[in-house]
Amino acid sequence: MKRILIIEDEAAIAMLQRDYFELHNFAVDCALTGQEGLNQALHEDYDLIIIDLQLPGMDGFELCRNVRERKEVPILIVSAKKEEVDKIRAFNLGADDYITKPFSPSELVARAKAHLNRYERLISKQLEDKKDEIVIRGVRIDSVSRRVYVREEETTFTTKEFDLLVFLASHPNRVFSKEELFERIWGLESSGDIATVTVHIRKLREKLEVDPSSPQYIETVWGAGYRFTV
């Protein structure tokens, strides 16, 4: 169930908005002052926050700024102020939407749902993008662009070196024998020339390690194979 925080100084309006959201299966908390709202926003986890601009103690602009500096959550501003300058200021402070009063509770719910859906799509995309990048102790591997950065400096790898590096880094702390690596990367039967695995491991170490003779990334597990340690 999604959680929403409504920060509104008029209790009757806050309760009306709460009732509409609860009808649509949201869990809702309300705060009647800016400071109370800020405390709740920063110490609780909400999926969306609705802020009225005219609040006692701390106005909605200041509240929006404080929340946005610390939280990545949809923020909807509601206000009787219709001037363009107020809308621009709210957006510059990190608001995702600006709704002028009067408005119907149904419109507020619809807009909230739209922003929640947008944020969910954005988060899903970010998670997908992260799957395409491996970052381990100063080594960053971008599997889409096929680029590798070692301690922030781009380092060139051959096709097979890159494939071997990605495979090992994608299975951290797991030991693979030379035969397994040869079959996975070169796509040949393990009866082939597996000495090429040893050669490629040495080349990877030369490019990754500060001291290739004492590897910190690709370790040799004597009698078993190699592993990429994290």
C-alpha positions in Angstrom: 0.0 0.0 0.0 1.4 3.4 -1.0 1.9 6.0 1.8 1.1 9.6 1.3 1.8 12.6 3.5 -0.6 15.6 3.3 0.8 18.8 4.8 -2.2 21.2 5.0 -3.0 23.8 7.7 -6.8 23.6 7.2 -7.8 20.4 9.0 -11.1 20.1 7.1 -9.3 20.2 3.7 -6.7 17.7 4.9 -9.3 15.3 6.2 -11.3 15.5 2.9 -8.1 14.8 0.8 -7.2 12.0 3.2 -10.7 10.4 2.8 -10.4 10.4 -1.0 -7.0 8.8 -1.0 -8.1 6.2 1.5 -11.0 5.3 -0.8 -8.3 4.6 -3.4 -6.4 2.3 -1.1 -3.7 4.7 0.0 -2.4 5.0 3.6 -2.4 8.7 4.6 -0.9 10.8 7.3 -1.6 14.5 7.8 0.4 17.3 9.3 -1.0 20.8 10.0 2.2 22.9 10.2 5.3 23.2 8.1 7.6 22.0 10.9 5.4 19.1 11.8 5.3 18.1 8.1 9.0 18.4 7.7 9.7 16.2 10.7 7.3 13.5 9.4 8.7 13.7 5.8 12.3 13.3 6.9 11.7 10.6 9.5 9.1 8.4 7.8 9.1 6.8 4.4 6.4 8.2 2.0 5.7 7.4 -1.6 4.4 10.9 -2.3 4.1 14.2 -0.4 1.4 16.9 -0.9 2.3 20.4 0.4 0.2 23.5 0.8 2.1 26.7 0.3 0.6 28.8 3.0 1.6 27.0 6.2 2.3 28.4 9.7 5.9 28.5 10.9 7.5 27.3 7.6 5.9 28.0 4.2 5.5 25.4 1.5 8.4 26.7 -0.5 10.9 26.3 2.3 9.4 22.9 3.2 9.6 21.7 -0.4 13.3 22.8 -0.6 14.2 21.0 2.6 12.4 17.8 1.6 13.9 17.7 -1.9 17.4 18.1 -0.5 17.0 14.9 1.4 14.4 12.8 -0.3 13.8 11.5 -3.8 10.0 11.4 -3.7 7.2 13.0 -5.8 6.2 16.3 -4.3 2.9 18.0 -5.3 2.3 21.6 -4.4 -1.3 22.8 -3.8 -2.1 26.5 -3.4 -4.6 29.3 -4.0 -1.7 31.3 -5.6 -2.1 31.3 -9.3 0.8 33.6 -10.3 3.3 32.1 -12.7 6.2 33.3 -10.6 5.0 31.1 -7.7 4.7 28.1 -10.0 8.2 28.6 -11.4 9.6 29.0 -7.9 8.0 25.8 -6.8 9.3 23.8 -9.8 12.8 25.3 -9.3 12.7 24.1 -5.7 12.0 20.5 -6.8 8.2 20.2 -6.9 6.9 17.7 -9.5 3.5 19.4 -9.9 1.6 22.5 -9.0 -2.2 22.4 -8.5 -4.1 25.6 -8.0 -7.2 25.8 -5.7 -10.0 25.1 -6.0 -9.6 21.6 -7.4 -11.6 18.4 -7.1 -10.2 15.7 -4.8 -10.6 13.3 -7.7 -8.2 15.4 -9.8 -5.7 15.4 -6.9 -5.8 11.6 -6.6 -5.5 11.2 -10.4 -2.4 13.5 -10.5 -0.9 11.7 -7.5 -1.3 8.3 -9.3 0.2 9.7 -12.4 3.3 10.9 -10.6 3.6 7.6 -8.6 3.5 5.7 -11.9 6.1 7.9 -13.5 8.5 7.5 -10.5 8.0 3.8 -10.6 8.9 3.7 -14.3 12.0 5.9 -13.6 13.2 3.7 -10.8 12.7 0.6 -12.9 14.8 2.1 -15.6 17.5 3.1 -13.2 17.6 -0.5 -11.9 17.8 -1.8 -15.5 20.6 0.6 -16.3 22.5 -0.6 -13.1 22.4 -4.1 -14.4 24.4 -3.0 -17.4 27.2 -1.6 -15.1 29.4 -3.4 -12.7 31.3 -1.4 -10.1 33.8 -3.2 -7.8 36.4 -1.4 -5.7 37.5 1.2 -8.3 36.8 -0.9 -11.4 33.7 0.2 -13.4 32.6 -2.0 -16.3 30.0 -0.8 -18.8 28.8 -3.8 -20.6 26.7 -1.8 -23.1 29.4 0.5 -24.3 32.0 -2.2 -23.6 34.2 0.3 -21.7 36.2 -0.3 -18.6 37.4 2.3 -16.1 40.2 1.4 -13.7 40.5 3.9 -10.9 38.6 6.4 -13.0 40.9 6.0 -16.0 39.6 4.3 -19.1 41.5 1.1 -20.0 41.4 -0.8 -23.3 40.7 -4.5 -23.4 40.5 -6.9 -26.3 37.2 -8.6 -27.0 38.0 -11.8 -25.2 39.7 -10.0 -22.3 36.5 -7.9 -21.9 34.3 -11.0 -22.1 36.4 -12.8 -19.6 36.4 -9.8 -17.2 32.7 -9.3 -17.4 32.0 -13.0 -16.8 34.3 -13.2 -13.7 33.0 -9.9 -12.3 29.4 -10.9 -12.8 30.0 -13.9 -10.6 32.0 -12.4 -7.7 33.8 -14.8 -5.3 32.9 -17.8 -7.3 35.7 -20.1 -8.4 35.9 -21.2 -12.1 38.3 -23.7 -13.4 40.3 -23.0 -16.6 38.2 -25.6 -18.4 35.0 -23.8 -17.4 36.3 -20.4 -18.4 37.6 -21.7 -21.7 34.2 -23.2 -22.5 32.2 -20.2 -21.4 34.3 -17.5 -23.1 35.7 -19.2 -26.1 32.7 -21.5 -26.7 34.8 -24.5 -27.4 35.1 -27.9 -25.8 37.4 -27.9 -22.8 39.8 -30.3 -24.6 41.0 -27.3 -26.6 44.1 -25.2 -25.8 43.1 -23.9 -22.3 46.5 -22.3 -21.9 44.9 -19.2 -23.5 42.9 -18.8 -20.3 46.1 -18.4 -18.3 47.4 -15.8 -20.8 44.3 -13.8 -20.7 44.2 -13.8 -16.9 47.7 -12.5 -16.8 46.7 -9.7 -19.2 43.7 -8.8 -17.1 45.9 -8.5 -14.0 48.4 -6.3 -15.8 45.5 -3.9 -16.6 43.6 -4.1 -13.4 46.0 -4.7 -10.6 48.3 -2.1 -8.9 50.7 -5.0 -8.4 50.0 -7.9 -10.8 52.3 -10.2 -8.8 50.0 -9.8 -5.8 46.5 -9.6 -7.3 43.6 -8.1 -5.4 40.9 -8.6 -8.0 41.5 -11.9 -9.8 42.9 -14.4 -7.4 44.3 -17.9 -8.2 42.7 -20.7 -6.1 45.4 -23.3 -6.4 44.2 -26.6 -7.8 40.7 -25.1 -8.5 40.9 -22.1 -10.8 40.3 -18.3 -10.6 37.8 -16.0 -8.8 37.1 -12.3 -8.9 37.0 -11.1 -5.3 35.0 -8.3 -3.9 
